[in-house]
Amino acid sequence: MQGKVSRTWVAAFVFALSAIFVGQSLADDAIPPVVDPVVAPDAPTSTPEPSPPADPAPAPEPSPPADPAPSDSPSPTPSDSPSPTPSPSPTEEPPHAIANQNMFVRAASVVRADPRAQAVFITPIEIYAPSVILACISSSGASLDVSVKNAVNNIEPDTLVGDYSNYIRISGSSEQVMSIINSFNGLRALSFSGRIVYKHLLFRFVAVSEPTLDAKLCNDGNPSNNRIISIVPFGIDIDMKKADVRLAKQ
């Protein structure tokens, strides 16, 4: 009897389990499966080209270690002794008349000319000096023509000035000055306002430190080296004797 009851309970239990499994299967078939929503694909976007890989940055070279800053050495304290003052540089001295004015000058004191003439050549002049000289020739009533005649001559800036005027200055060695005065038949004096007679010429010679035509130095020489030349007419006086001239018979 008990064996029959046990088989009954086992059969009931198996039936119950079968009912549970069948019910679960029917429930799964009744519930529809969940469908995932379909999403439309986005418009195609341009993909950027891959950029080339950047070069790796070079590693900085190790800089040399900085030299240690030099320490300030103690400056020497100024001594009480005065520092030497710079001597002024010597300034160049301008041309000037020298102390030695010794020279030899020979010139005629009188030059004779035709009373009707408007020009006359001066007798050659002799000058000898150991140094450079400045010759100043002037006239109050006559123009002076030196070197090439009937032309204004300016040989060199420091040699001749005033040609064809009433005030000439010539500078150089005594030989150069004498050569210029006596060249081309000598110095010529001429008058544009009348006769040349009774005119006077003043010659002044100054020994100078270097060639110069400075008119301020014309009075710095020795007066013994100055010369005055007077132009006078040929002399005709009453003591001239007249004589008969006999003509030879043919």
C-alpha positions as CSV (number, residue, x, y, z in Angstrom):
1,M,0.0,0.0,0.0
2,Q,2.8,2.4,0.9
3,G,4.6,1.6,-2.3
4,K,1.5,2.6,-4.3
5,V,1.3,5.9,-2.4
6,S,5.0,6.6,-3.1
7,R,4.6,6.0,-6.8
8,T,1.5,8.3,-6.8
9,W,3.5,11.2,-5.2
10,V,6.4,10.7,-7.6
11,A,4.1,10.7,-10.6
12,A,2.4,13.9,-9.2
13,F,5.8,15.5,-8.7
14,V,6.9,14.7,-12.3
15,F,3.7,16.0,-13.7
16,A,4.0,19.2,-11.8
17,L,7.5,19.8,-13.1
18,S,6.3,19.0,-16.6
19,A,3.5,21.5,-16.3
20,I,5.9,24.2,-15.1
21,F,8.3,23.6,-18.1
22,V,5.4,23.6,-20.6
23,G,3.9,26.8,-19.2
24,Q,7.2,28.6,-19.4
25,S,7.7,27.5,-23.0
26,L,4.2,28.7,-23.9
27,A,4.9,32.1,-22.2
28,D,8.1,32.5,-24.2
29,D,6.3,31.8,-27.5
30,A,3.5,34.3,-26.6
31,I,5.9,37.3,-25.9
32,P,7.3,38.8,-29.2
33,P,11.0,39.2,-29.3
34,V,12.4,42.7,-28.8
35,V,13.7,44.1,-32.1
36,D,16.5,46.7,-32.1
37,P,15.7,49.9,-33.9
38,V,17.4,50.4,-37.2
39,V,19.4,53.7,-37.4
40,A,20.0,55.3,-40.8
41,P,23.7,55.7,-41.5
42,D,25.0,59.3,-41.5
43,A,26.1,61.1,-44.6
44,P,29.6,60.1,-45.5
45,T,32.1,62.7,-44.1
46,S,35.5,63.3,-45.6
47,T,38.1,61.9,-43.5
48,P,41.2,64.1,-43.2
49,E,44.3,62.8,-44.8
50,P,46.7,61.6,-42.2
51,S,49.3,64.3,-41.6
52,P,52.8,63.1,-41.7
53,P,54.2,62.5,-38.4
54,A,56.0,65.5,-37.0
55,D,59.7,65.3,-36.8
56,P,60.8,64.7,-33.3
57,A,62.1,68.0,-31.9
58,P,65.8,67.9,-31.7
59,A,67.0,67.7,-28.3
60,P,68.7,70.9,-27.2
61,E,72.5,70.7,-27.1
62,P,73.8,71.1,-23.7
63,S,75.1,74.7,-23.3
64,P,78.6,75.1,-22.0
65,P,78.6,76.1,-18.4
66,A,78.7,79.8,-17.9
67,D,82.0,81.2,-16.7
68,P,81.8,82.4,-13.3
69,A,81.4,86.2,-13.1
70,P,84.8,87.8,-12.4
71,S,84.9,89.3,-9.0
72,D,85.6,93.0,-8.9
73,S,89.2,93.5,-8.0
74,P,89.7,96.3,-5.5
75,S,90.4,99.5,-7.4
76,P,93.6,101.4,-6.3
77,T,92.8,104.4,-4.3
78,P,94.0,107.7,-5.9
79,S,97.2,108.9,-4.4
80,D,97.6,112.4,-3.2
81,S,100.3,113.1,-5.9
82,P,99.0,115.3,-8.8
83,S,98.6,113.4,-12.1
84,P,100.7,114.8,-15.0
85,T,98.8,117.2,-17.2
86,P,99.1,116.7,-21.0
87,S,101.3,119.3,-22.6
88,P,99.5,121.4,-25.3
89,S,100.4,120.4,-28.9
90,P,102.5,123.1,-30.6
91,T,100.5,125.2,-33.0
92,E,101.9,125.9,-36.5
93,E,103.4,129.3,-36.7
94,P,102.2,131.4,-39.6
95,P,104.7,132.9,-42.1
96,H,106.6,135.8,-40.5
97,A,109.6,138.0,-41.0
98,I,112.7,136.4,-39.6
99,A,115.3,138.1,-37.4
100,N,118.1,137.9,-40.0
101,Q,117.3,140.5,-42.6
102,N,120.7,140.6,-44.1
103,M,120.7,140.7,-47.9
104,F,122.4,142.4,-50.9
105,V,120.2,144.6,-53.0
106,R,121.4,146.7,-56.0
107,A,119.1,148.9,-58.1
108,A,119.4,152.1,-60.0
109,S,117.9,155.1,-58.2
110,V,116.9,156.8,-61.5
111,V,115.6,155.5,-64.8
112,R,115.4,157.9,-67.7
113,A,112.6,157.9,-70.3
114,D,111.4,159.9,-73.2
115,P,109.3,162.8,-71.9
116,R,106.5,161.7,-74.3
117,A,106.6,158.0,-73.3
118,Q,103.8,156.3,-71.4
119,A,105.9,153.2,-70.5
120,V,109.5,152.4,-69.6
121,F,111.5,149.3,-68.6
122,I,113.2,149.4,-65.2
123,T,116.9,148.6,-65.1
124,P,117.5,145.0,-63.9
125,I,117.7,144.6,-60.2
126,E,120.1,142.3,-58.2
127,I,119.0,140.6,-55.0
128,Y,121.0,138.0,-53.0
129,A,119.7,136.6,-49.6
130,P,120.3,133.4,-47.7
131,S,116.6,132.9,-47.0
132,V,113.2,133.1,-48.6
133,I,112.2,136.7,-49.4
134,L,109.1,138.7,-50.0
135,A,109.3,141.5,-52.6
136,C,106.7,144.2,-52.4
137,I,106.7,146.6,-55.4
138,S,104.3,149.5,-55.5
139,S,103.7,152.8,-57.3
140,S,101.2,155.6,-56.7
141,G,101.0,156.7,-60.4
142,A,102.0,153.7,-62.5
143,S,100.9,150.2,-63.3
144,L,103.4,147.5,-63.0
145,D,103.8,144.7,-65.6
146,V,106.1,141.8,-64.7
147,S,107.0,138.5,-66.5
148,V,105.0,138.1,-69.7
149,K,104.1,141.6,-70.9
150,N,100.6,142.9,-71.6
151,A,99.1,140.0,-69.6
152,V,98.1,139.3,-66.1
153,N,100.4,136.6,-64.8
154,N,99.7,134.4,-61.8
155,I,102.5,131.9,-61.8
156,E,101.7,130.2,-58.6
157,P,99.3,131.0,-55.7
158,D,102.3,131.6,-53.4
159,T,104.7,133.2,-55.9
160,L,103.2,136.2,-57.6
161,V,100.1,138.3,-57.1
162,G,99.0,141.8,-58.3
163,D,100.5,141.7,-61.8
164,Y,99.3,144.5,-64.1
165,S,98.3,146.6,-61.0
166,N,100.1,149.3,-58.9
167,Y,101.0,146.7,-56.2
168,I,102.9,143.5,-56.9
169,R,104.1,140.9,-54.4
170,I,106.6,138.2,-55.3
171,S,107.8,135.4,-53.0
172,G,110.5,132.7,-53.2
173,S,114.2,132.4,-53.1
174,S,116.2,135.5,-54.0
175,E,117.1,133.9,-57.3
176,Q,113.5,133.2,-58.1
177,V,112.3,136.7,-57.2
178,M,115.1,138.3,-59.2
179,S,114.4,136.1,-62.2
180,I,110.7,137.1,-62.2
181,I,111.4,140.8,-61.9
182,N,114.1,140.9,-64.7
183,S,112.4,138.4,-67.1
184,F,111.1,139.5,-70.5
185,N,113.3,142.7,-70.6
186,G,112.6,143.5,-67.0
187,L,109.8,145.1,-65.0
188,R,107.8,147.6,-67.0
189,A,106.1,150.7,-65.6
190,L,103.3,152.3,-67.6
191,S,100.8,155.1,-67.2
192,F,97.4,155.1,-68.7
193,S,96.6,158.7,-67.8
194,G,99.6,160.5,-69.3
195,R,103.4,160.5,-69.4
196,I,105.4,158.0,-67.3
197,V,108.1,160.5,-66.3
198,Y,108.1,161.8,-62.8
199,K,106.6,158.6,-61.4
200,H,108.2,156.7,-58.6
201,L,108.5,153.0,-57.7
202,L,109.0,151.6,-54.2
203,F,110.8,148.3,-53.7
204,R,110.7,146.6,-50.3
205,F,112.4,143.2,-49.6
206,V,111.7,141.2,-46.5
207,A,113.3,137.9,-45.4
208,V,110.5,135.6,-44.3
209,S,110.2,132.1,-42.8
210,E,108.4,130.6,-45.8
211,P,106.9,131.7,-49.1
212,T,104.1,134.1,-48.5
213,L,102.3,137.0,-50.2
214,D,100.9,138.6,-47.1
215,A,100.9,142.3,-47.6
216,K,101.1,142.9,-43.8
217,L,104.7,141.7,-43.8
218,C,105.9,144.2,-46.4
219,N,106.8,146.7,-43.6
220,D,108.5,144.1,-41.3
221,G,111.9,144.2,-43.1
222,N,114.9,146.3,-42.7
223,P,114.5,149.8,-44.2
224,S,118.1,149.5,-45.5
225,N,116.8,146.9,-48.0
226,N,114.2,149.3,-49.5
227,R,114.8,151.0,-52.8
228,I,113.1,154.0,-54.5
229,I,113.4,154.3,-58.3
230,S,112.4,157.6,-59.9
231,I,111.5,157.9,-63.6
232,V,112.8,161.2,-65.1
233,P,113.0,162.5,-68.6
234,F,116.2,162.6,-70.7
235,G,118.2,165.7,-69.8
236,I,118.3,168.5,-72.3
237,D,119.9,171.7,-71.0
238,I,121.1,175.1,-72.3
239,D,124.7,174.0,-72.1
240,M,124.4,171.8,-75.2
241,K,126.6,173.3,-77.9
242,K,125.4,173.7,-81.5
243,A,127.9,173.0,-84.3
244,D,127.8,173.7,-88.0
245,V,127.5,170.7,-90.2
246,R,129.4,170.9,-93.4
247,L,128.1,169.1,-96.4
248,A,130.7,167.6,-98.7
249,K,130.6,168.9,-102.3
250,Q,130.2,166.4,-105.0
